[in-house]
Structure formats: structure tokens, C-alpha cells
Amino acid sequence: MTRIAVIGGGRIGEALIAGLLEAGRPGKDLVVVEMVAARAQVLSERFGIRVTDSLAEAAAGVDVLVVAVKPHDVDAVVTELGKLELDNDRDQVLVSLAAGVTTARVESKLPAGFPVVRVMPNTPMLVGQGMSAIAAGRHAKADQLEMVSELLGAVGKVVTVTESRMDAVTAVSGSGPAYFFLVVEAMVEAGVGMGLTRDVAKELVVQTMLGSAALLEESGQDPSELRAAVTSPAGTTAAAVREMERAGLRSAFWEGLNAARQRSVEQGATGE
């Protein structure tokens, strides 16, 4: 059985742990590194797994090292890992969940030839509906990439991309949940402005979004086809879509996603 160390017990780290346990992975095969004592206690009591503040202790004898810290903390964590006697006999692999951090940057701080896999997850993994993209570093093997994909499958869907596409992935799905939350906010506010209570407006919008996503996935149709099916000539939907297009909705999304992609590139270059 694959043994896993999750370095960082924040929301993403916790989501991964919860998903792995829910998928049937034994708690004895998991260890978490968490420096904040209060948070460590919460994770230990909630999941019944081993929690430590020692990277050396966690790294000993595990197969997968998952770095789930903030991007600006990755260099320090990986540098410390690089000073340890990592167990090459176990064919260990390091998995980085940090936005904008390249595999080359991680590899440079580890023993020569150490395999690294870069992952861009998103927050819906907190409810088992995440979207993760994975990319192999120079030394990661096909079976290691497959193993990482299987692990992340416990908290949602997984796609494999080349690393050159990861900044675009960050813009589309990594940051993507925020765009949908923003749309929900805007639609709820509009509903309230038209006389609905906030609770009713929120329920209408959230269920409409959930249902629309399910219809899009299950129908196999292109979103433009489904939009056209709802948009009767000279009807209410046509009037709304016309105004949104006039306001520059598509260009706003293009500019926003492109800004996110560029910021991801900058994070990869500067580490900030």
C-alpha cells in the first residue's frame, strides 16, 4: 500500500486527506506535517491519523511527499526536504500542489534525479468535486504519474497536461471557482434588486448553476447548443444575453483569465 506524507494541513491538505480516507485508504498509511499545534490537534482528532511537526519524521519510509503549502512557502519546505536522506529505494515522488511553482524550481532543491509531479487542484476538492491537472517533471515515471492521478481521483477528476499548459490550467480551473462565485453573487444581487428575498434568490441561482452543470456534463452537448435551446427568438433569455454581450461579458472573461495566467507565470519566475 502506498504511504503518503501530506506537508501542510490547510484546507487543500485536509481535503486530500478526507478524500483518501473516504476512498478507503487506511489512516495508518497517512501522516501530516502541520506546524501550528492547534491545527495539528484538530486534524489528529478529526481523522485519527498521525500528525507531526517534523519533516524528517514524516518523510521517513513514505512513497509520496505531497507539498500542500502556500506558494511562497514551497522553497523553504523543499529546501529542507532536500537536506534529508530521502529514500530512493522506495522510488519516492514529490507532488507539489502550489500554484505557479515549476517542477524545475522544485527539482533544483532536491537530490539529483528526484521525481516531481506538479498539480493544479481547485477548492471544490473540499466536497469531493475537485478538478486537478497534473504534469510530470523531468524525472517522473509514467507509473508515478498514474499513481498521483489515482490518488487525486479520490477528490474529483484529473487530467494530464504538459507543464507548459499549467499556467493556463491555473487561470481556467485553479482560479475558476472564484469566477463562478462572482457570477452567483452578481445574480443574487440582481434578484434582490428585483424584489426577491436574498435566501430565495440564492437558492434559485445555486440550483440553476448545479442543474446547468449537470445538464452540460450528462448531455454531451456543446454549451453553445444548450444556450441556444434556452434562447427563444425575441424572448426573455435573448434579451438578457444581448445585454450581457453588449456589456462585454466574453472579453471580460478573456481579460480576467489571461491576467490570472500571467500572474501564474510571474509566480513561477519570482516565487512570490
Beta strands, then each sheet from edge to edge (+ up, - down):
strand 1: 4-7
strand 2: 30-33
strand 3: 50-52
strand 4: 64-67
strand 5: 93-96
strand 6: 116-120
strand 7: 130-136
strand 8: 156-160
sheet 1: 3+ 2+ 1+ 4+ 5+ 6+ 7- 8-
end
